[in-house]
Amino acid sequence: MSFRARLDFLRFYARLLSLNPNEWYDKTLLELYRVNHGNAEVERFLPFLGLTVMVADPALVSAGKSSGS
């Protein structure tokens, strides 16, 4: 990402960390981003950020399927 996009992302991320998640429960990450931002480079990066939010801590997630025995 360009330097400008990285700065815009950092501003958004800092804001994201300070928000109450219950206020945005029914909105997408992209909708939240577009409230005060509008950088196309950052918008293309948001799926990765969304993935990191949804994936559990790798120290706690199994690497394989349980045998179920």
Secondary structure, DSSP 8 states (H G I E B T S, - for coil): --HHHHHHHHHHHHHHHHS-GGGGTTS-HHHHHHHH---HHHHHHHHHHHHHHHS--TTTS-SS-----
